[in-house]
């Protein structure tokens, strides 16, 4: 349906030549914009109903007092199911620390939350197929698990800002759980407006970048530089390119779609997606309010190495 809509608009109404690069880029942009925003509204609203009874306080309560392996498993699972915005990461981080949750477990949550969420997974499956979506989830879980273990080995508690330890749990304002159909609908619709309002520009930018990539970057160049699984430098280059960029997992999907469509290797594409989604500059600046630069540098280094290893592994397998 979305492909038909884009075709009618670009090649019908605008009468664009089918062999023109700008026309193919515009077709990609129109089709992906309609598809992604439709899926966004539907998925966010549906998950909003389920999330109406979930709050950061409940997430913290689930993890508190559990054995390390179980706490980390729960933290990663809850991170995938509760994609809190960046502004929620600081009070949630503080709440985990105050509850006595090991920082390695907290870092596993912070890695999983922006990378693995139901919105991105559904969009990824709908656009690129369940196989790639499953590969992305598996890669995200592995990085979140072992990344948290490595962070814990360096005793990151010594790099937490002093004021964090002084905050009292009673100062946090818990969100009231939604009760009843009307309140759940209101909460779900609020989620749609709040999340779409926060990310729409990054989604549009991602679609635009993907459209330019799809329409103007020669497939031969992509195949030569990014498509060969044996090109070991392609994965570190993709990670290095992705770290300074800012987008969430949803906004980077159109770029990944265009890369794969041009022949980029799967592992290289996955590594690029993960670096953009989990190592954004705003997230790092927010975390700096809680942890000092040595912990942030270690956090970035652990994730960067993890993404490169994941990219190499998937390129070798595929």
C-alpha positions in Angstrom: 0.0 0.0 0.0 2.7 2.5 1.0 4.8 1.6 -2.1 1.7 2.2 -4.3 1.0 5.5 -2.6 4.5 6.7 -3.2 4.5 5.5 -6.8 1.2 7.4 -7.5 2.5 10.6 -5.9 6.0 10.7 -7.4 5.7 9.0 -10.7 2.0 9.7 -11.3 1.0 13.1 -9.8 4.5 14.7 -10.1 5.2 12.8 -13.4 8.9 12.3 -12.3 11.1 10.2 -14.7 11.6 6.7 -13.3 15.3 6.7 -14.1 16.1 9.9 -12.3 18.1 9.5 -9.1 16.2 12.3 -7.3 12.9 10.7 -8.2 14.0 7.3 -6.7 15.2 9.2 -3.6 11.9 11.0 -3.3 9.9 7.7 -3.8 11.9 6.2 -0.9 11.3 9.2 1.3 7.5 9.3 0.7 7.1 5.5 1.1 9.2 5.2 4.3 7.7 8.3 5.9 4.1 7.0 5.5 5.1 3.5 6.6 7.2 4.4 9.6 4.9 7.0 11.1 1.9 4.7 10.6 3.7 2.0 12.5 4.9 4.4 15.1 1.5 5.6 16.0 0.0 2.1 16.1 2.8 0.4 18.0 3.3 3.3 20.5 -0.4 3.4 21.3 -0.6 -0.4 21.7 2.4 -0.5 24.0 1.1 2.5 25.9 -1.8 0.4 27.1 0.6 -2.2 28.4 2.9 0.4 29.9 0.2 2.2 31.7 0.9 0.2 34.8 4.7 0.3 34.4 6.8 3.0 36.0 10.5 3.6 36.7 9.8 2.8 40.3 8.4 -0.6 39.4 11.3 -1.3 37.1 13.7 -0.6 40.1 11.7 -2.7 42.4 11.8 -5.7 40.0 15.6 -5.6 40.0 16.4 -4.8 43.6 17.7 -7.6 45.8 18.1 -10.2 43.1 21.2 -12.3 42.4 23.6 -10.5 40.0 22.8 -12.9 37.0 19.1 -12.6 37.6 19.2 -8.8 38.2 21.1 -8.4 34.9 18.7 -10.5 33.0 15.7 -8.6 34.4 17.4 -5.3 33.8 18.0 -6.1 30.1 14.5 -7.5 29.6 13.0 -4.4 31.3 15.3 -2.1 29.3 13.9 -3.7 26.1 10.3 -3.3 27.3 10.6 0.2 28.8 12.3 2.6 26.4 12.4 5.6 28.7 13.5 8.9 27.2 17.0 10.3 27.9 15.6 12.7 30.5 14.4 9.6 32.5 17.8 8.0 32.5 19.3 10.2 35.3 16.6 9.7 37.9 16.3 6.1 37.0 20.1 5.7 37.4 20.0 7.4 40.8 17.1 5.2 41.8 19.0 2.0 40.9 22.0 3.2 42.9 19.9 4.2 45.9 18.2 0.8 45.8 21.6 -1.0 46.0 21.5 -2.4 42.5 25.1 -3.0 41.3 26.3 -0.4 38.7 27.2 -3.1 36.3 23.5 -4.2 36.2 22.4 -0.6 35.8 24.8 -0.1 32.9 23.3 -3.2 31.3 19.9 -1.5 31.6 21.2 1.7 30.1 22.7 -0.2 27.1 19.6 -2.2 26.5 17.0 0.5 26.9 17.9 2.8 23.9 19.0 -0.2 21.7 16.3 -2.7 22.2 12.7 -1.6 22.3 9.5 -2.9 21.0 8.9 0.0 18.7 12.3 -0.4 16.9 12.0 -4.2 16.7 8.5 -4.0 15.1 9.6 -1.4 12.7 12.7 -3.3 11.8 10.8 -6.5 11.3 8.1 -4.7 9.2 10.6 -3.0 6.9 13.6 -5.4 6.8 12.2 -8.8 8.0 12.1 -10.7 11.3 15.4 -12.4 10.6 17.3 -9.1 10.8 15.2 -7.9 13.7 16.1 -11.1 15.6 19.8 -10.6 14.8 19.6 -7.1 16.1 17.9 -8.1 19.3 20.4 -10.9 19.9 23.3 -8.6 19.3 21.9 -5.9 21.6 21.3 -8.5 24.4 24.9 -9.8 24.1 26.4 -6.3 24.2 24.2 -5.2 27.1 25.0 -8.4 29.1 28.8 -8.5 28.6 29.1 -4.7 28.6 27.6 -4.6 32.1 29.8 -7.4 33.3 33.0 -5.6 32.1 31.8 -2.3 33.5 31.3 -3.9 36.9 34.8 -5.4 36.8 36.2 -1.9 36.9 34.3 -1.0 40.1 32.5 2.0 38.5 31.0 3.0 41.9 34.2 5.1 42.6 33.3 7.3 39.6 29.7 8.2 40.7 29.2 11.8 41.7 29.0 12.3 45.4 25.6 14.0 45.4 24.0 10.8 44.0 24.8 8.9 47.2 23.2 11.7 49.3 19.8 11.7 47.5 17.0 10.2 49.5 14.6 7.8 48.0 11.7 9.8 49.4 12.5 12.7 47.2 11.6 10.9 44.0 8.1 11.5 42.7 6.5 8.2 41.6 4.2 8.3 38.6 0.6 7.3 39.5 -0.4 4.1 37.8 -3.2 4.4 35.3 -6.5 2.6 36.2 -9.5 1.9 34.0 -10.0 2.0 30.2 -10.3 5.7 30.0 -7.1 6.4 31.9 -5.2 3.8 29.9 -6.4 5.3 26.6 -5.4 8.8 27.8 -2.0 7.5 28.9 -1.5 5.6 25.6 -2.5 8.7 23.5 -0.2 10.8 25.6 2.6 8.4 24.9 1.9 8.7 21.2 2.1 12.5 21.3 5.0 12.7 23.6 7.2 10.1 21.9 6.4 11.1 18.3 6.7 14.7 19.2 10.2 14.0 20.7 11.6 11.9 17.8 9.7 12.9 14.7 12.5 15.2 13.5 15.1 12.6 13.9 13.0 10.0 12.1 12.5 12.5 9.2 16.3 13.2 9.1 17.0 9.5 9.2 14.5 8.9 6.3 16.0 11.8 4.4 19.5 10.4 4.8 18.3 7.0 3.8 16.6 8.4 0.7 19.8 10.3 -0.4 21.8 7.1 0.2 19.3 5.1 -1.7 19.0 7.5 -4.6 22.5 8.9 -5.1 25.1 6.5 -3.6 26.3 4.0 -6.3 25.7 0.4 -5.4 29.1 -0.5 -6.7 30.7 1.8 -4.1 28.7 0.3 -1.3 29.5 -3.2 -2.4 33.2 -2.5 -2.7 33.6 -0.6 0.7 30.8 -2.0 2.9 29.5 -5.1 1.3 32.5 -7.4 1.6 32.3 -9.5 4.8 36.1 -9.9 4.7 36.7 -6.1 4.8 37.7 -5.9 8.5 38.1 -2.1 8.5 34.5 -1.5 7.3 33.0 -2.4 10.7 35.3 -0.1 12.9 34.7 2.7 10.3 31.0 2.2 10.6 31.1 2.4 14.4 33.4 5.4 14.4 30.9 7.1 12.0 27.9 6.2 14.0 29.1 7.4 17.5 29.0 11.1 16.8 25.6 10.9 15.1 22.4 11.3 17.1 19.3 9.3 16.4 17.3 6.7 18.2 16.9 3.1 17.0 13.7 4.1 15.1 15.3 7.0 13.2 18.3 4.9 12.0 16.2 2.1 10.5 15.7 3.9 7.1 19.4 4.4 6.8 20.0 0.8 7.5 17.4 -0.1 5.0 19.1 1.9 2.3 22.5 0.5 3.2 21.3 -3.1 2.9 19.5 -2.3 -0.3 22.7 -1.1 -1.8 24.6 -4.2 -0.8 26.2 -3.3 2.6 27.2 -6.3 4.7 24.7 -7.2 7.5 27.3 -7.1 10.3 28.6 -3.7 9.2 25.0 -2.4 9.1 24.1 -3.8 12.5 27.3 -2.3 14.1 26.4 1.1 12.6 22.8 0.9 13.9 23.9 0.0 17.4 26.6 2.7 17.6 24.1 5.4 16.6 21.3 4.2 18.9 23.3 3.5 22.1 26.1 6.1 22.0 24.4 9.4 21.3 26.1 12.6 22.5 23.0 13.9 24.4 22.8 10.6 26.4 26.5 10.9 27.3 26.1 14.5 28.4 23.1 13.5 30.6 25.0 10.6 32.2 27.9 13.0 32.9 25.6 14.6 35.5 25.8 11.3 37.4 29.1 9.7 36.6 32.6 11.2 36.0 34.5 11.2 32.8 36.6 8.0 33.5 33.3 6.0 33.7 31.9 7.6 30.6 35.1 7.0 28.7 35.1 3.3 29.8 31.4 3.1 28.9 32.0 4.4 25.3 35.1 2.2 24.8 33.3 -1.0 26.0 30.3 -0.4 23.7 32.5 0.6 20.7 34.6 -2.6 21.0 31.4 -4.7 21.6 29.8 -3.2 18.4 32.9 -3.9 16.4 33.0 -7.6 17.6 29.3 -8.0 16.9 29.8 -6.6 13.3 32.7 -8.9 12.6 30.9 -11.9 14.0 27.8 -11.4 11.9 29.8 -10.7 8.8 31.8 -13.9 9.3 28.6 -16.0 9.8 26.6 -14.4 7.0 
